[in-house]
């Protein structure tokens, strides 16, 4: 892994591409999704060692980024649009407590919702849409 994202642009009928340098080899797991609500996927990473979400916004031509600390090393990232505003919410599943911790984009990432669901002891496995 090189930390480079190779993006084939749909707005050029897939005839043009761009390269975005984003991430550290061995530290980051990619979780691309539409975090800024512009209808385009944004390069995004989860850095488990620090619980950090690093997101490059497509709405700014990938020049603007945001960093959000949300999670612990043992958490499983489960990003999705849980609050229905068209923006993906940084979300983690904490198997030790069966909690889904949803950092809401509708609250500018200043408030969260906790949902207890599943039983790690019973063998439940959290899955997310890809």
N, CA, C and O atoms as a GROMACS GRO file, in nm:
protein
  520
    1UNK      N    1   0.084  -0.118   0.000
    1UNK     CA    2   0.000   0.000   0.000
    1UNK      C    3   0.088   0.124   0.000
    1UNK      O    4   0.189   0.131   0.070
    2UNK      N    5   0.049   0.221  -0.079
    2UNK     CA    6   0.129   0.341  -0.095
    2UNK      C    7   0.066   0.464  -0.032
    2UNK      O    8   0.130   0.569  -0.024
    3UNK      N    9  -0.059   0.453   0.012
    3UNK     CA   10  -0.128   0.570   0.063
    3UNK      C   11  -0.181   0.658  -0.048
    3UNK      O   12  -0.219   0.773  -0.024
    4UNK      N   13  -0.185   0.606  -0.170
    4UNK     CA   14  -0.238   0.683  -0.282
    4UNK      C   15  -0.374   0.627  -0.325
    4UNK      O   16  -0.394   0.506  -0.328
    5UNK      N   17  -0.464   0.717  -0.356
    5UNK     CA   18  -0.596   0.683  -0.407
    5UNK      C   19  -0.598   0.718  -0.555
    5UNK      O   20  -0.568   0.832  -0.593
    6UNK      N   21  -0.632   0.623  -0.638
    6UNK     CA   22  -0.643   0.645  -0.781
    6UNK      C   23  -0.791   0.652  -0.814
    6UNK      O   24  -0.863   0.552  -0.804
    7UNK      N   25  -0.837   0.769  -0.854
    7UNK     CA   26  -0.980   0.795  -0.872
    7UNK      C   27  -1.010   0.817  -1.020
    7UNK      O   28  -0.961   0.912  -1.081
    8UNK      N   29  -1.089   0.730  -1.076
    8UNK     CA   30  -1.136   0.742  -1.214
    8UNK      C   31  -1.264   0.824  -1.210
    8UNK      O   32  -1.364   0.781  -1.152
    9UNK      N   33  -1.261   0.941  -1.271
    9UNK     CA   34  -1.369   1.039  -1.255
    9UNK      C   35  -1.491   1.006  -1.342
    9UNK      O   36  -1.481   0.994  -1.464
   10UNK      N   37  -1.605   0.993  -1.276
   10UNK     CA   38  -1.730   0.966  -1.348
   10UNK      C   39  -1.777   1.090  -1.425
   10UNK      O   40  -1.848   1.076  -1.525
   11UNK      N   41  -1.738   1.210  -1.380
   11UNK     CA   42  -1.782   1.332  -1.449
   11UNK      C   43  -1.710   1.352  -1.583
   11UNK      O   44  -1.742   1.445  -1.657
   12UNK      N   45  -1.612   1.264  -1.614
   12UNK     CA   46  -1.544   1.269  -1.743
   12UNK      C   47  -1.575   1.144  -1.824
   12UNK      O   48  -1.500   1.106  -1.915
   13UNK      N   49  -1.686   1.079  -1.791
   13UNK     CA   50  -1.720   0.951  -1.854
   13UNK      C   51  -1.609   0.849  -1.837
   13UNK      O   52  -1.585   0.765  -1.924
   14UNK      N   53  -1.541   0.858  -1.723
   14UNK     CA   54  -1.435   0.765  -1.686
   14UNK      C   55  -1.316   0.769  -1.782
   14UNK      O   56  -1.251   0.667  -1.805
   15UNK      N   57  -1.288   0.886  -1.838
   15UNK     CA   58  -1.173   0.901  -1.928
   15UNK      C   59  -1.058   0.976  -1.859
   15UNK      O   60  -0.947   0.979  -1.912
   16UNK      N   61  -1.084   1.035  -1.742
   16UNK     CA   62  -0.980   1.109  -1.670
   16UNK      C   63  -0.970   1.054  -1.528
   16UNK      O   64  -1.067   1.005  -1.470
   17UNK      N   65  -0.850   1.065  -1.474
   17UNK     CA   66  -0.830   1.019  -1.337
   17UNK      C   67  -0.747   1.121  -1.260
   17UNK      O   68  -0.682   1.207  -1.319
   18UNK      N   69  -0.752   1.109  -1.130
   18UNK     CA   70  -0.668   1.190  -1.042
   18UNK      C   71  -0.607   1.097  -0.938
   18UNK      O   72  -0.659   0.989  -0.912
   19UNK      N   73  -0.499   1.141  -0.880
   19UNK     CA   74  -0.434   1.067  -0.774
   19UNK      C   75  -0.433   1.156  -0.650
   19UNK      O   76  -0.389   1.271  -0.655
   20UNK      N   77  -0.482   1.101  -0.539
   20UNK     CA   78  -0.485   1.174  -0.413
   20UNK      C   79  -0.400   1.098  -0.313
   20UNK      O   80  -0.427   0.981  -0.285
   21UNK      N   81  -0.297   1.163  -0.260
   21UNK     CA   82  -0.214   1.102  -0.157
   21UNK      C   83  -0.286   1.117  -0.023
   21UNK      O   84  -0.314   1.229   0.021
   22UNK      N   85  -0.315   1.004   0.042
   22UNK     CA   86  -0.394   1.010   0.165
   22UNK      C   87  -0.378   0.881   0.242
   22UNK      O   88  -0.432   0.778   0.201
   23UNK      N   89  -0.306   0.885   0.351
   23UNK     CA   90  -0.297   0.769   0.438
   23UNK      C   91  -0.156   0.720   0.462
   23UNK      O   92  -0.062   0.755   0.390
   24UNK      N   93  -0.142   0.638   0.566
   24UNK     CA   94  -0.015   0.581   0.604
   24UNK      C   95  -0.021   0.430   0.590
   24UNK      O   96  -0.113   0.366   0.640
   25UNK      N   97   0.075   0.374   0.523
   25UNK     CA   98   0.082   0.230   0.503
   25UNK      C   99   0.092   0.159   0.638
   25UNK      O  100   0.175   0.194   0.722
   26UNK      N  101   0.007   0.060   0.659
   26UNK     CA  102   0.009  -0.018   0.782
   26UNK      C  103  -0.064   0.042   0.899
   26UNK      O  104  -0.077  -0.024   1.003
   27UNK      N  105  -0.113   0.164   0.886
   27UNK     CA  106  -0.182   0.230   0.997
   27UNK      C  107  -0.329   0.258   0.967
   27UNK      O  108  -0.411   0.267   1.058
   28UNK      N  109  -0.363   0.271   0.841
   28UNK     CA  110  -0.495   0.319   0.803
   28UNK      C  111  -0.574   0.215   0.726
   28UNK      O  112  -0.518   0.136   0.649
   29UNK      N  113  -0.705   0.216   0.747
   29UNK     CA  114  -0.796   0.130   0.672
   29UNK      C  115  -0.889   0.221   0.594
   29UNK      O  116  -0.951   0.310   0.653
   30UNK      N  117  -0.900   0.202   0.462
   30UNK     CA  118  -0.986   0.290   0.382
   30UNK      C  119  -1.135   0.262   0.406
   30UNK      O  120  -1.178   0.147   0.413
   31UNK      N  121  -1.212   0.370   0.418
   31UNK     CA  122  -1.358   0.365   0.431
   31UNK      C  123  -1.420   0.475   0.345
   31UNK      O  124  -1.483   0.566   0.399
   32UNK      N  125  -1.404   0.469   0.212
   32UNK     CA  126  -1.461   0.574   0.127
   32UNK      C  127  -1.613   0.574   0.134
   32UNK      O  128  -1.676   0.468   0.137
   33UNK      N  129  -1.669   0.692   0.136
   33UNK     CA  130  -1.815   0.711   0.138
   33UNK      C  131  -1.843   0.859   0.121
   33UNK      O  132  -1.750   0.940   0.121
   34UNK      N  133  -1.967   0.896   0.109
   34UNK     CA  134  -2.005   1.037   0.092
   34UNK      C  135  -2.025   1.103   0.228
   34UNK      O  136  -2.136   1.106   0.280
   35UNK      N  137  -1.917   1.154   0.286
   35UNK     CA  138  -1.921   1.217   0.418
   35UNK      C  139  -1.966   1.363   0.411
   35UNK      O  140  -2.012   1.418   0.511
   36UNK      N  141  -1.954   1.427   0.293
   36UNK     CA  142  -1.990   1.569   0.284
   36UNK      C  143  -2.124   1.593   0.215
   36UNK      O  144  -2.166   1.709   0.201
   37UNK      N  145  -2.192   1.489   0.172
   37UNK     CA  146  -2.327   1.502   0.119
   37UNK      C  147  -2.338   1.559  -0.020
   37UNK      O  148  -2.444   1.609  -0.057
   38UNK      N  149  -2.230   1.554  -0.100
   38UNK     CA  150  -2.236   1.610  -0.236
   38UNK      C  151  -2.268   1.505  -0.341
   38UNK      O  152  -2.266   1.534  -0.461
   39UNK      N  153  -2.296   1.382  -0.298
   39UNK     CA  154  -2.329   1.275  -0.392
   39UNK      C  155  -2.208   1.202  -0.447
   39UNK      O  156  -2.222   1.115  -0.533
   40UNK      N  157  -2.089   1.237  -0.400
   40UNK     CA  158  -1.966   1.174  -0.446
   40UNK      C  159  -1.893   1.112  -0.326
   40UNK      O  160  -1.894   1.168  -0.216
   41UNK      N  161  -1.831   0.998  -0.348
   41UNK     CA  162  -1.755   0.933  -0.241
   41UNK      C  163  -1.630   1.014  -0.209
   41UNK      O  164  -1.564   1.067  -0.299
   42UNK      N  165  -1.598   1.020  -0.083
   42UNK     CA  166  -1.480   1.091  -0.035
   42UNK      C  167  -1.376   0.990   0.013
   42UNK      O  168  -1.411   0.893   0.080
   43UNK      N  169  -1.248   1.011  -0.021
   43UNK     CA  170  -1.145   0.925   0.038
   43UNK      C  171  -1.147   0.944   0.190
   43UNK      O  172  -1.137   1.056   0.240
   44UNK      N  173  -1.158   0.834   0.262
   44UNK     CA  174  -1.163   0.842   0.407
   44UNK      C  175  -1.088   0.724   0.466
   44UNK      O  176  -1.085   0.614   0.410
   45UNK      N  177  -1.028   0.747   0.581
   45UNK     CA  178  -0.946   0.647   0.649
   45UNK      C  179  -0.985   0.639   0.795
   45UNK      O  180  -1.028   0.737   0.855
   46UNK      N  181  -0.968   0.520   0.850
   46UNK     CA  182  -0.980   0.503   0.994
   46UNK      C  183  -0.846   0.456   1.045
   46UNK      O  184  -0.793   0.355   0.998
   47UNK      N  185  -0.790   0.528   1.141
   47UNK     CA  186  -0.662   0.495   1.201
   47UNK      C  187  -0.689   0.439   1.341
   47UNK      O  188  -0.706   0.514   1.437
   48UNK      N  189  -0.694   0.307   1.350
   48UNK     CA  190  -0.736   0.241   1.474
   48UNK      C  191  -0.647   0.276   1.592
   48UNK      O  192  -0.696   0.290   1.704
   49UNK      N  193  -0.518   0.290   1.571
   49UNK     CA  194  -0.427   0.320   1.682
   49UNK      C  195  -0.461   0.448   1.756
   49UNK      O  196  -0.433   0.459   1.875
   50UNK      N  197  -0.520   0.544   1.686
   50UNK     CA  198  -0.557   0.672   1.748
   50UNK      C  199  -0.707   0.695   1.750
   50UNK      O  200  -0.753   0.794   1.808
   51UNK      N  201  -0.785   0.605   1.688
   51UNK     CA  202  -0.930   0.625   1.680
   51UNK      C  203  -0.967   0.743   1.592
   51UNK      O  204  -1.071   0.806   1.612
   52UNK      N  205  -0.883   0.774   1.496
   52UNK     CA  206  -0.901   0.893   1.413
   52UNK      C  207  -0.964   0.858   1.279
   52UNK      O  208  -0.925   0.760   1.214
   53UNK      N  209  -1.062   0.939   1.237
   53UNK     CA  210  -1.120   0.934   1.103
   53UNK      C  211  -1.059   1.050   1.026
   53UNK      O  212  -1.063   1.164   1.072
   54UNK      N  213  -1.004   1.023   0.910
   54UNK     CA  214  -0.941   1.125   0.826
   54UNK      C  215  -1.016   1.126   0.692
   54UNK      O  216  -1.018   1.025   0.621
   55UNK      N  217  -1.076   1.239   0.659
   55UNK     CA  218  -1.166   1.246   0.545
   55UNK      C  219  -1.126   1.362   0.453
   55UNK      O  220  -1.114   1.476   0.497
   56UNK      N  221  -1.105   1.331   0.324
   56UNK     CA  222  -1.081   1.433   0.222
   56UNK      C  223  -1.215   1.462   0.154
   56UNK      O  224  -1.280   1.369   0.106
   57UNK      N  225  -1.256   1.585   0.149
   57UNK     CA  226  -1.386   1.621   0.095
   57UNK      C  227  -1.382   1.641  -0.056
   57UNK      O  228  -1.307   1.724  -0.107
   58UNK      N  229  -1.463   1.564  -0.127
   58UNK     CA  230  -1.473   1.581  -0.272
   58UNK      C  231  -1.536   1.714  -0.308
   58UNK      O  232  -1.509   1.768  -0.414
   59UNK      N  233  -1.619   1.768  -0.220
   59UNK     CA  234  -1.687   1.896  -0.248
   59UNK      C  235  -1.589   2.012  -0.256
   59UNK      O  236  -1.625   2.119  -0.305
   60UNK      N  237  -1.465   1.994  -0.210
   60UNK     CA  238  -1.363   2.099  -0.219
   60UNK      C  239  -1.252   2.060  -0.317
   60UNK      O  240  -1.145   2.121  -0.315
   61UNK      N  241  -1.278   1.961  -0.401
   61UNK     CA  242  -1.175   1.915  -0.494
   61UNK      C  243  -1.064   1.840  -0.424
   61UNK      O  244  -0.953   1.831  -0.476
   62UNK      N  245  -1.094   1.785  -0.307
   62UNK     CA  246  -1.000   1.707  -0.225
   62UNK      C  247  -0.892   1.793  -0.162
   62UNK      O  248  -0.790   1.741  -0.116
   63UNK      N  249  -0.911   1.926  -0.159
   63UNK     CA  250  -0.812   2.014  -0.097
   63UNK      C  251  -0.837   2.030   0.052
   63UNK      O  252  -0.744   2.054   0.129
   64UNK      N  253  -0.963   2.016   0.092
   64UNK     CA  254  -1.001   2.034   0.232
   64UNK      C  255  -1.018   1.896   0.295
   64UNK      O  256  -1.069   1.804   0.232
   65UNK      N  257  -0.976   1.884   0.418
   65UNK     CA  258  -0.993   1.757   0.488
   65UNK      C  259  -1.039   1.783   0.630
   65UNK      O  260  -1.027   1.894   0.682
   66UNK      N  261  -1.090   1.679   0.692
   66UNK     CA  262  -1.126   1.691   0.832
   66UNK      C  263  -1.076   1.568   0.906
   66UNK      O  264  -1.068   1.459   0.850
   67UNK      N  265  -1.044   1.587   1.032
   67UNK     CA  266  -1.001   1.479   1.119
   67UNK      C  267  -1.093   1.476   1.239
   67UNK      O  268  -1.118   1.578   1.303
   68UNK      N  269  -1.143   1.358   1.269
   68UNK     CA  270  -1.235   1.340   1.381
   68UNK      C  271  -1.183   1.224   1.464
   68UNK      O  272  -1.158   1.116   1.410
   69UNK      N  273  -1.167   1.244   1.593
   69UNK     CA  274  -1.129   1.135   1.681
   69UNK      C  275  -1.257   1.071   1.732
   69UNK      O  276  -1.335   1.133   1.803
   70UNK      N  277  -1.276   0.945   1.695
   70UNK     CA  278  -1.399   0.874   1.730
   70UNK      C  279  -1.372   0.724   1.727
   70UNK      O  280  -1.381   0.661   1.622
   71UNK      N  281  -1.340   0.669   1.842
   71UNK     CA  282  -1.317   0.526   1.849
   71UNK      C  283  -1.191   0.491   1.926
   71UNK      O  284  -1.109   0.576   1.960
   72UNK      N  285  -1.181   0.360   1.952
   72UNK     CA  286  -1.066   0.305   2.021
   72UNK      C  287  -1.005   0.194   1.936
   72UNK      O  288  -1.067   0.149   1.840
   73UNK      N  289  -0.887   0.150   1.971
   73UNK     CA  290  -0.814   0.052   1.891
   73UNK      C  291  -0.893  -0.077   1.868
   73UNK      O  292  -0.875  -0.141   1.764
   74UNK      N  293  -0.977  -0.116   1.961
   74UNK     CA  294  -1.051  -0.242   1.948
   74UNK      C  295  -1.188  -0.226   1.882
   74UNK      O  296  -1.258  -0.326   1.863
   75UNK      N  297  -1.226  -0.106   1.847
   75UNK     CA  298  -1.356  -0.081   1.784
   75UNK      C  299  -1.354  -0.118   1.637
   75UNK      O  300  -1.249  -0.117   1.572
   76UNK      N  301  -1.471  -0.150   1.585
   76UNK     CA  302  -1.486  -0.182   1.443
   76UNK      C  303  -1.557  -0.066   1.374
   76UNK      O  304  -1.670  -0.034   1.410
   77UNK      N  305  -1.494  -0.001   1.276
   77UNK     CA  306  -1.558   0.108   1.203
   77UNK      C  307  -1.679   0.056   1.124
   77UNK      O  308  -1.670  -0.048   1.058
   78UNK      N  309  -1.790   0.130   1.130
   78UNK     CA  310  -1.914   0.091   1.062
   78UNK      C  311  -1.983   0.215   1.004
   78UNK      O  312  -2.100   0.238   1.034
   79UNK      N  313  -1.915   0.295   0.922
   79UNK     CA  314  -1.975   0.420   0.874
   79UNK      C  315  -2.096   0.396   0.785
   79UNK      O  316  -2.098   0.305   0.702
   80UNK      N  317  -2.197   0.480   0.802
   80UNK     CA  318  -2.318   0.479   0.720
   80UNK      C  319  -2.398   0.604   0.753
   80UNK      O  320  -2.369   0.672   0.852
   81UNK      N  321  -2.498   0.634   0.673
   81UNK     CA  322  -2.583   0.751   0.699
   81UNK      C  323  -2.697   0.709   0.791
   81UNK      O  324  -2.805   0.674   0.746
   82UNK      N  325  -2.671   0.712   0.921
   82UNK     CA  326  -2.769   0.668   1.019
   82UNK      C  327  -2.872   0.775   1.053
   82UNK      O  328  -2.981   0.742   1.100
   83UNK      N  329  -2.841   0.904   1.029
   83UNK     CA  330  -2.938   1.009   1.064
   83UNK      C  331  -3.014   1.062   0.943
   83UNK      O  332  -3.095   1.154   0.957
   84UNK      N  333  -2.991   1.005   0.825
   84UNK     CA  334  -3.074   1.034   0.708
   84UNK      C  335  -3.055   1.169   0.643
   84UNK      O  336  -3.145   1.216   0.573
   85UNK      N  337  -2.941   1.234   0.663
   85UNK     CA  338  -2.920   1.366   0.604
   85UNK      C  339  -2.840   1.363   0.474
   85UNK      O  340  -2.808   1.468   0.419
   86UNK      N  341  -2.809   1.243   0.424
   86UNK     CA  342  -2.732   1.232   0.300
   86UNK      C  343  -2.582   1.234   0.321
   86UNK      O  344  -2.506   1.230   0.224
   87UNK      N  345  -2.539   1.240   0.446
   87UNK     CA  346  -2.396   1.236   0.479
   87UNK      C  347  -2.368   1.113   0.564
   87UNK      O  348  -2.445   1.080   0.654
   88UNK      N  349  -2.259   1.046   0.534
   88UNK     CA  350  -2.221   0.928   0.611
   88UNK      C  351  -2.169   0.971   0.748
   88UNK      O  352  -2.091   1.066   0.759
   89UNK      N  353  -2.213   0.901   0.851
   89UNK     CA  354  -2.175   0.932   0.989
   89UNK      C  355  -2.063   0.838   1.035
   89UNK      O  356  -2.077   0.717   1.023
   90UNK      N  357  -1.952   0.893   1.088
   90UNK     CA  358  -1.851   0.805   1.146
   90UNK      C  359  -1.916   0.725   1.260
   90UNK      O  360  -1.971   0.782   1.354
   91UNK      N  361  -1.908   0.595   1.250
   91UNK     CA  362  -1.975   0.507   1.346
   91UNK      C  363  -1.881   0.392   1.381
   91UNK      O  364  -1.809   0.341   1.295
   92UNK      N  365  -1.884   0.353   1.506
   92UNK     CA  366  -1.805   0.238   1.549
   92UNK      C  367  -1.895   0.138   1.620
   92UNK      O  368  -1.995   0.175   1.682
   93UNK      N  369  -1.858   0.013   1.610
   93UNK     CA  370  -1.923  -0.093   1.685
   93UNK      C  371  -1.823  -0.140   1.790
   93UNK      O  372  -1.710  -0.178   1.758
   94UNK      N  373  -1.865  -0.138   1.915
   94UNK     CA  374  -1.780  -0.180   2.026
   94UNK      C  375  -1.832  -0.314   2.077
   94UNK      O  376  -1.928  -0.320   2.153
   95UNK      N  377  -1.767  -0.421   2.032
   95UNK     CA  378  -1.814  -0.557   2.061
   95UNK      C  379  -1.817  -0.588   2.211
   95UNK      O  380  -1.902  -0.664   2.256
   96UNK      N  381  -1.727  -0.530   2.287
   96UNK     CA  382  -1.720  -0.560   2.430
   96UNK      C  383  -1.846  -0.518   2.504
   96UNK      O  384  -1.879  -0.574   2.609
   97UNK      N  385  -1.917  -0.418   2.450
   97UNK     CA  386  -2.040  -0.368   2.514
   97UNK      C  387  -2.162  -0.380   2.424
   97UNK      O  388  -2.273  -0.341   2.462
   98UNK      N  389  -2.143  -0.434   2.302
   98UNK     CA  390  -2.250  -0.444   2.201
   98UNK      C  391  -2.310  -0.309   2.167
   98UNK      O  392  -2.430  -0.298   2.140
   99UNK      N  393  -2.227  -0.206   2.167
   99UNK     CA  394  -2.275  -0.070   2.139
   99UNK      C  395  -2.234  -0.024   2.001
   99UNK      O  396  -2.122  -0.049   1.955
  100UNK      N  397  -2.328   0.044   1.935
  100UNK     CA  398  -2.302   0.116   1.812
  100UNK      C  399  -2.298   0.262   1.852
  100UNK      O  400  -2.396   0.315   1.905
  101UNK      N  401  -2.186   0.329   1.828
  101UNK     CA  402  -2.168   0.469   1.865
  101UNK      C  403  -2.164   0.551   1.736
  101UNK      O  404  -2.069   0.546   1.659
  102UNK      N  405  -2.271   0.627   1.716
  102UNK     CA  406  -2.293   0.699   1.590
  102UNK      C  407  -2.267   0.848   1.614
  102UNK      O  408  -2.341   0.913   1.687
  103UNK      N  409  -2.162   0.900   1.551
  103UNK     CA  410  -2.132   1.043   1.558
  103UNK      C  411  -2.212   1.112   1.449
  103UNK      O  412  -2.184   1.093   1.330
  104UNK      N  413  -2.311   1.192   1.489
  104UNK     CA  414  -2.410   1.244   1.395
  104UNK      C  415  -2.361   1.367   1.318
  104UNK      O  416  -2.319   1.467   1.376
  105UNK      N  417  -2.368   1.356   1.186
  105UNK     CA  418  -2.334   1.470   1.100
  105UNK      C  419  -2.437   1.582   1.115
  105UNK      O  420  -2.404   1.699   1.096
  106UNK      N  421  -2.562   1.547   1.149
  106UNK     CA  422  -2.666   1.649   1.167
  106UNK      C  423  -2.634   1.740   1.285
  106UNK      O  424  -2.691   1.849   1.296
  107UNK      N  425  -2.545   1.698   1.372
  107UNK     CA  426  -2.505   1.780   1.487
  107UNK      C  427  -2.362   1.832   1.469
  107UNK      O  428  -2.295   1.865   1.567
  108UNK      N  429  -2.317   1.839   1.343
  108UNK     CA  430  -2.180   1.884   1.313
  108UNK      C  431  -2.075   1.804   1.392
  108UNK      O  432  -1.973   1.859   1.433
  109UNK      N  433  -2.102   1.676   1.411
  109UNK     CA  434  -2.010   1.584   1.477
  109UNK      C  435  -1.980   1.624   1.621
  109UNK      O  436  -1.872   1.595   1.672
  110UNK      N  437  -2.076   1.689   1.688
  110UNK     CA  438  -2.059   1.728   1.828
  110UNK      C  439  -2.148   1.646   1.920
  110UNK      O  440  -2.137   1.659   2.042
  111UNK      N  441  -2.235   1.562   1.866
  111UNK     CA  442  -2.324   1.479   1.948
  111UNK      C  443  -2.330   1.339   1.888
  111UNK      O  444  -2.310   1.320   1.768
  112UNK      N  445  -2.358   1.243   1.973
  112UNK     CA  446  -2.365   1.106   1.924
  112UNK      C  447  -2.485   1.033   1.981
  112UNK      O  448  -2.545   1.075   2.080
  113UNK      N  449  -2.518   0.923   1.916
  113UNK     CA  450  -2.625   0.835   1.960
  113UNK      C  451  -2.563   0.699   1.988
  113UNK      O  452  -2.478   0.652   1.912
  114UNK      N  453  -2.605   0.638   2.095
  114UNK     CA  454  -2.559   0.504   2.129
  114UNK      C  455  -2.676   0.407   2.116
  114UNK      O  456  -2.784   0.431   2.170
  115UNK      N  457  -2.654   0.300   2.043
  115UNK     CA  458  -2.755   0.196   2.026
  115UNK      C  459  -2.691   0.064   2.068
  115UNK      O  460  -2.586   0.027   2.017
  116UNK      N  461  -2.754  -0.006   2.161
  116UNK     CA  462  -2.706  -0.137   2.201
  116UNK      C  463  -2.779  -0.241   2.118
  116UNK      O  464  -2.902  -0.248   2.119
  117UNK      N  465  -2.700  -0.322   2.046
  117UNK     CA  466  -2.760  -0.418   1.954
  117UNK      C  467  -2.663  -0.531   1.931
  117UNK      O  468  -2.547  -0.509   1.898
  118UNK      N  469  -2.711  -0.653   1.948
  118UNK     CA  470  -2.630  -0.771   1.922
  118UNK      C  471  -2.570  -0.828   2.050
  118UNK      O  472  -2.583  -0.771   2.158
  119UNK      N  473  -2.506  -0.941   2.034
  119UNK     CA  474  -2.441  -1.008   2.145
  119UNK      C  475  -2.314  -1.074   2.095
  119UNK      O  476  -2.318  -1.179   2.032
  120UNK      N  477  -2.202  -1.012   2.125
  120UNK     CA  478  -2.074  -1.068   2.085
  120UNK      C  479  -2.055  -1.206   2.146
  120UNK      O  480  -1.999  -1.296   2.082
  121UNK      N  481  -2.103  -1.225   2.269
  121UNK     CA  482  -2.090  -1.353   2.337
  121UNK      C  483  -2.170  -1.463   2.266
  121UNK      O  484  -2.133  -1.580   2.271
  122UNK      N  485  -2.279  -1.424   2.201
  122UNK     CA  486  -2.362  -1.521   2.129
  122UNK      C  487  -2.308  -1.548   1.988
  122UNK      O  488  -2.366  -1.627   1.913
  123UNK      N  489  -2.198  -1.482   1.952
  123UNK     CA  490  -2.138  -1.505   1.821
  123UNK      C  491  -2.185  -1.408   1.714
  123UNK      O  492  -2.152  -1.427   1.597
  124UNK      N  493  -2.261  -1.304   1.750
  124UNK     CA  494  -2.304  -1.205   1.651
  124UNK      C  495  -2.183  -1.132   1.595
  124UNK      O  496  -2.087  -1.103   1.666
  125UNK      N  497  -2.189  -1.104   1.468
  125UNK     CA  498  -2.082  -1.031   1.399
  125UNK      C  499  -2.143  -0.910   1.331
  125UNK      O  500  -2.238  -0.922   1.254
  126UNK      N  501  -2.089  -0.793   1.360
  126UNK     CA  502  -2.138  -0.670   1.296
  126UNK      C  503  -2.089  -0.668   1.152
  126UNK      O  504  -1.973  -0.695   1.123
  127UNK      N  505  -2.181  -0.636   1.060
  127UNK     CA  506  -2.144  -0.625   0.920
  127UNK      C  507  -2.194  -0.492   0.867
  127UNK      O  508  -2.289  -0.434   0.919
  128UNK      N  509  -2.130  -0.445   0.764
  128UNK     CA  510  -2.171  -0.319   0.703
  128UNK      C  511  -2.176  -0.337   0.551
  128UNK      O  512  -2.110  -0.423   0.493
  129UNK      N  513  -2.256  -0.252   0.492
  129UNK     CA  514  -2.269  -0.254   0.345
  129UNK      C  515  -2.139  -0.205   0.284
  129UNK      O  516  -2.077  -0.112   0.335
  130UNK      N  517  -2.099  -0.267   0.177
  130UNK     CA  518  -1.978  -0.223   0.105
  130UNK      C  519  -2.014  -0.179  -0.032
  130UNK      O  520  -1.927  -0.139  -0.109
   0.00000   0.00000   0.00000
